């Protein structure tokens, strides 16, 4: 099992990591993405980070959205197996342009190729979110966002890559950093492009009986 580390706006003193009570269980992010951790911290949440080691290979005939949703559910199932009493969040993002699925670039030249395919055109970002409650139920959904890049040349693409920002991101860009300068328009949830559709996440938690209260989650009456 991966080592847990603490994230959030303030340290939490617990005798055992991710321990909680029936009314206020621990919260786990089943992802090592710093962007997702940043968004949860922005909400005032205190949580543990436990990345899930799963096989992310596409199944035969699997579409991007359903693929991302399946991985999100598998992530929470994997982590929850050792933390049955916790609230667990899993997410996965894929970028699709002209029917081509773009993952994280293998190297600089792969990143250049991706960015040049995206420049001056629209592409789709599919971010899946899955949440699991202490009762074992899992809810999941996919947030689809259309992003339009402004036109730019290879020199601009290489200058952006030189910042180091795009190498660990699907589609070879991060919308919350230098990559914002490449974007002309977003049609949908900005936070989904960052990697965590916040409103959808809170809706899914409510469907499991847990409400966000600006500092954590509490069980609905």
N, C-alpha and C positions, 0 to 999 in steps of 0.2 A: 504493500500500500504506500502511496506517495506521502511524503511528510507534509503535515498541515502547517500553515502559517497564518497569522492573524492579519486581518485587514479591516478597515473601517475608520471612523472618525476618532475613536478613543479606545484605549485598551480595555479588555474585559477580563476580570479576575474570575476564573472558574477552576475548580479542583480538577476537573477532567475536561479536556477539549471537546467542544460541541455538545456538552451536556446541557440539558435544559429541564424544564418542568412540563407537565401535561398542558399547561396554559401558555407557557412561553418556551418553546423548544429552541435548541440551537439552530443556527442558519448556516448552511454550507453552500459555497459556490463550487460546482464540479467543473472548474475550468481554471487554467493558469493565465488567461488573458488579462493583462493589466487594464485594458479598456473596460472590461466587464466589472472588474473589481473597483475601478474608479467610479463607475456609475452607481454601484451599490453603496459605496462610501458616501457619494453625493446625497443619497437618500437618508443618511444618518444611521445606516444599518451596521451592526457589528456581526461579523461572520468569519468563518474559517474557509480557507482555500484548500481544496483537496482535488487536484486534477484526476480525471478518470482516464485510465489507460485502456482504450478500446480499439478495435479494428475499424478504421474509417474507410475501408474499401467500398466502392459502389457495388451494389448488387445488380445483376443482369436486368436491364430494362428500367432501373430505378431513376426517377426524375429528381432534379436538384432539390426542390422543396421537400418532398417526402424523404429524401435521403438525409437532409439536415434535421428533419423532425425525428427520424428514427435514431440518429446519433445522439440527439439531445435526450431522448428517453433512455437510451442505453447508458448514457453518462450518469444520469441520476440513479438508475437502477444499480449500477456498479458501485457508486459511492454509498448509497443507502444500505447496501447489504451489510456494511460494517457500522452504520449509524442509523438504526431503525427509528429512533425517536426524534430525528432532526427534520427540519424543512430543508429540502435540497433543490437547487436550481441548476439546470443544465442548458446550454445554448450552443448553437452551431450556425455558422454563416457561410454561404456560398455566393459567388458572383457569376452571373451568366450574361454573356454577350454574344449575340448572333447564334444562339444555340450552343455555344461553347462554355463549358464550366471552367472557371478559373480559380485555382487554389492558391496557395502561397507560392511565390516564385522560387525556383530551384537555385538560381544565381542571378547575377546582375543582368546578363543578357536575356534571361527569361523575363525578368521584371520589365526590361525595356520593351520587349515584344508585347507583353500584356498592356502596358500603358499606351503603346502606339495603336493597339487595336481598340482601346477605349476612347482615345482622344477624339473630340468632335462628334461624339455619338452618344446614344442612350444605352444603358445597360440595366440589368435587374439585380438587386441584392435580395437574397432570400435568407432571412434569419429566423431560425426556429428556436422556440423556448419551451422547456418542459419543467414542471415543478412537481414535487412529491411531498405529501404530508406524512405525518407519523403513522397514519392509519394505513399507509401503503398505496393509497390511490395516487395516480399520476394524471395530470392534465397537460396537454401540449397544443401548440398551434404554430403557424408559420406567418410571419409578417413579411410582405413583399413590398419593396420600395424601388421606384424607378429613379435612377441617377443619370444626369446628363453632364458629360465633361465638355469643357470648352476646347476649341482646337489648340494644339501646341505641337512643337516639333521635337525631334529626337534629342536635340541639345537640352531642351527644357526637361524632358523625361529623365535624362541622365543626371542633370543637376538635382532633380528631386530625389532620385535614387541615392545620390551621394550623401544626402542627409541621414541615410540609414533607416529612415522611417518605414519604408514599404516592404522590407524583406520578410517580415513575419506576418503579413496580412494578405487575406484572400483578395485577388485582383491587383495586388501590388500597390495598394494605397490605403491611407488612413484619413478619414474625412475630418477627424477632430484636430489634426495637426497641420503640417505643411501641405498635406493633400487637399485641404480646403481651398487652396488657390487654383486647383484644377477643376473644381466643380462649378458648373453654371446653374444647375437647377436640381432640386430634390422634390420628388412627388411621393410623399409618405412620411414615415416616422424616422426622423434624424437619428434617434438613439438606436433604432434597429440597424442602421448602417454602421454605427459604432460597434454593434455586436450584441446589444441587449435591449429588446423592445419593452420598455418599462411599463407602459400602460397595459399592454397585453399580459405581462407577467403578473401585475397586481390583479387583473381580472381573473386570471387562472387561479391565483391563490384564493380569491374570494369564492370561486366555485368549489374549492376544497374546504371552505369554512374558515379561512384566515384572512383578516383585514389588516392592511397597513395603517399604522397610527403615527407616522412621521418620526418614529424612533425604532420601530420593530414591527413584528406581526403579533396580533392577538386573536384568539379564537372568537368567532362570531357566536353570539348568544343563540 
